[in-house]
Amino acid sequence: MSRPPTTQQFVLTELRRAILARELLPNQPIRQDSVARGLGVSRVPLREALKILEAEGQVVYRPHRGYTVAELSLSDLLEVYRLRELLESEAAAVAVERYGASELEHVEQEHRAVTDAAERDDLIEMIAANRRFHFALLEPAGMPRLMRMIRTLWDTTDAYRAVYYNSADNRSRVLDEHEAIVRAARDRDGTELVRLLHAHRQHAVESLRETVGADRSAAGQDSGGSTGAEPRAEP
């Protein structure tokens, strides 16, 4: 597999992969000298990549402490998924009217890639293929500004996606839901496609609400603090 075109993009890809693979955990400090050495790069592209991840909300910078991986937040998750619902529903409704044979083949190809990765228990590739599958559905809308916003939202929730895919039940449900989504795309049924994508996101939110909420509650009990009331999910 070839490196991305620039050193900064290579570093950014590797940091995202490490967060996704849970090699870098929430609240874990990022030792820049060690990371740069491990990737065989200078600290300059590493700093630039960290600034991008900071803007996406994946890492946090604190003066005199440096960068740490951002803590998973249920309220952030709910906000991002609500924004995704609004933007992706618009993109899907437009895209479905523009599906041709090549667009549908691309969707089905990425669906097969998700399935193949799941059968190999390759979670990293399954998550990457899942992203390609969803963007294959949405990109035919031909709305580049909208897609840039959607990509940013996906980037901010990679760590949550890794948690979700850790469950075999969730992985199985993803495959079943993708099958139904592919059928709606083939039928060019915009209403059904938007409905299925909404249900697909909501299932992820419901599962992560339990996992992320439980993790934060446990952390609060360990520290003797109170986590406060959890926000309600969007209907």
Secondary structure, DSSP 8 states (H G I E B T S, - for coil): ----SSHHHHHHHHHHHHHHTTSS-TT-B--HHHHHHHHT--HHHHHHHHHHHHHHTSEEEETTTEEEE----HHHHHHHHHHHHHHHHHHHHHHGGG--HHHHHHHHHHHHHHHHHHHTT-HHHHHHHHHHHHHHHHGGG--HHHHHHHHHHHHHTHHHHHHHHTSHHHHHHHHHHHHHHHHHHHTT-HHHHHHHHHHHHHHHHHHHHHHHHHHHHHHHHHHT-----------
